[in-house]
């Protein structure tokens, strides 16, 4: 639920919206100020009973001493939505109480309704066994047919394997398969495959403590520092600044790398196992390339985890909102 527009100020000085399935209340927004409150709140409603035919948005006013007042509502039939499609529009409230008004305002919502048949858990066992099989034949077929949805496929595979405590086995098998199929060492793990997407998601789900220990202090020192590292000639006041700025940048990078390696023990054991697997497999495939084991691991740990965290520290929970980048 994004926002509302033109709510009656005198009647709704403290508006909020309640979401109901048929007549059962299931969620509510926070209380905002009229006439154009902005909520930007998400609600995920799962396992909706089969007898639910519509959802209702009820506009209420938060009473300070008296009971909350229901003022207007919107009824939306579920059969207007196609499964999986996203709907976004302004919906208009209809009044429930006096005074009689033609316009009770409207609310902008985005709805995505997914109608899925969920069978008993035991029914999925054969599919689970196929997906997690050693030959990965079914995964390879799914990857071909889900070319534009590889991230979604990777997410599903990761959830299944983690539930079965087989994530290490799955990632090891995927890595071995991708290395076997690769012919050019320079492009190894560079594409957005199911393998790289799955390991990306797994690292982000398990490495938060490692990132906190390794990057929080260095990032805060950079944010607090007045030292310039600008190397773009168009943004320099004088060309002579480039050398000193480059030295500043190298000093900061050395400090960050030192802290990362000093906190290697905070990297999850499963990630260290995966890195070891990558090194062993690429050494067998390219025994004469002495740098391949380092580049292959860096393609994950640095390019897909540490570098994105440095560039987007707020997104990774490494800094609070008080800093301005």
BELKAHU-V516219 format. One line per field, one symbol per residue. ss: DSSP state (a for helix, b for strand, c for the rest). burial: # if it has 16 or more other C-alpha atoms within 10 Angstrom, else .. Layout:
ss = ???
burial = ???
This chain:
ss = ccbbbcccccccccbbbbbbbccbbbbbcccccccccbcccccccccccccccbbbbbbbbcccccccbbbbbbbbbaaacccccbbbbbbbcbbccccccccccbbbbbbbccccccccaaaaaaaaaaacccccaaaaaaaaacaaaaaaaaaaaaaaaaacccaaaaaaaaaaaaaaacccaaaccccccaaaaaaaaaaaaacaaaaaaaaaaaaaaaaaccccccccaaacccccaaaaaaaaaaaaaaaaaaaaaacaaaccaaaaaaaaaaaaaaaaaccccccaaaaaaaaaaaaaaaaaaaacccccccccccccc
burial = #.###.##..############.....##.##.######...............########......########....#.........######.......######.#.#.................##...#..#..##......##.###.##.##.....#..##########.....#..##....##########...##.#######.##........####..........#..#...#..#...#..##.....##...#..##.###.###........##.###..##..###..##..#..#.##......
